[in-house]
Structure formats: structure tokens, C-alpha cells
Amino acid sequence: MGFLGAATSAISCIARTNHCERVLRIEVVVHNTQELQCVRSLEKFPQIALQAKVILERFMDALSCIDQCFISDSMLEQLLPPSWVGKTKVGGIDLNKPRMRSVIEAVIALCLSLSPHGFTASELARQVRPLSNQGESEYGARCAAYDLKKLRGKNIVRRIGQTRRYQSTSSGLKAMVALVVLRNKAIKPLLAAAQDLRASRGAQDPRALDRHYDTIRTAMQAVFQELGLAA
């Protein structure tokens, strides 16, 4: 991007007598003022500084949301049912579908890209296609706009004013990151452990420990299916 792709961070170590302290410094560098919709001139410096401050605060808020990701029980239960955006009924968010998972990952990436004016459906589509290995004819701006409506229906993403640009809510970003962490770090390992990776023992007599393991594995598969975590 012409504008700084993200805020840059620098870590410096200050030596003391018996310990070492680290200071994290996050700063914004403006490479192209046109991205901020203003010209490079001294009289515009207060406007540039104000917008840079807003971008910096948004970046720090995003880092805080990622570091303290959280999704409540009520939101988790409300993801799958359909919702309404204005007078339009839209589908729910089914994380068993690869397309929706790619959309969530793409939205998180766009939230961290620090575009000063949010993102559009076209930008979301361009971000989703590499994640889902789809072409423009398979996943374009119209598909992205519909998926954004799903996220808006759950108050995960909101439209910026009357524009066609979007940004995530703080609670929405926390929930999206929590969903990705839960799936990649908890659900997927549990599902992998619940799979039968051993060849059938046929007529051989299983040991007592094997029978207990099979009982647990079968019970876990039923639990995952009941929760909608496994197809």
C-alpha cells in the first residue's frame, strides 16, 4: 500500500544494574498523504497527525482484541441461526464450511492491515481467494458482500457510515480470533485424536484398555456431531 502497510514496532532493551527492561514502541509512518485524503503541506500537518493518531489507536485496539480474544456462550450459540440486516434475512455463520472460515481469516487480516478507511467487499474477495484457492469467477465482490451481511447480522462487522466500506467491531474481532484459535488449537486436535487411526484388529481379542479407548472415541464423535463441530 502507498500508506504504511501497518504501524511499525521497535523493541529496545535498556540495561539496568541487576535486570533488563524492555520497552515496546509503536509508531506510525506516513509514506503517502494522499491515502489520508490530504496533501503534504505544513498547514495540513495537524490533520495528518490526528489521522495517524486514530490509526495508531485502532492498531493498538486490534492487538488488544487479539491478545484478549473471547467469545461468549450466547454468541457461540447464535452464530448458526439466520439473522436480519435491515429487512434482509441472511444465513447464519457455519464454521464447518471452508468458505466461511476463509472469510473470517480474511477479515482478521484486513483489520490488521490498518487501511485508514476500512475495507470494501472487493478487497475482502481478493483476500479470500488465495485462502480458499478460488478464482474471481468463483468468489467475487457479490459473494463477499453477502458474507459481510452475515457478519453484520451477528454484529461482528459494521458498515462505516453510509459508505460501502466496513470495519470489525471490538467484540467481533475478539470473537473471530477466538473462533480461529478454538478450531485450530482445540477442536482440530480433538477431532484428530477421535479418529480411528489403527487398522481393524479383526477377530483378535482387544484388550480392556483398547475397549475403553474405543468407547471414549465413539462418545467424543457423538459429542462433536451434536455440537456441529464435525460433519
VENSUL-V760767 format. One record per helix or strand of 2 or more residues. SS is the DSSP state (a for helix, b for strand). FROM is the first residue (numbers start at 1). LEN is the number of residues. Records with the same first field share a line. If there is no record, write none. Layout:
SS: FROM-LEN / FROM-LEN
//
This chain:
b: 8-8 / 20-8 / 83-3 / 88-3 / 157-3 / 166-3
a: 33-4 / 42-26 / 73-6 / 98-15 / 121-12 / 141-13 / 170-25 / 208-20
//
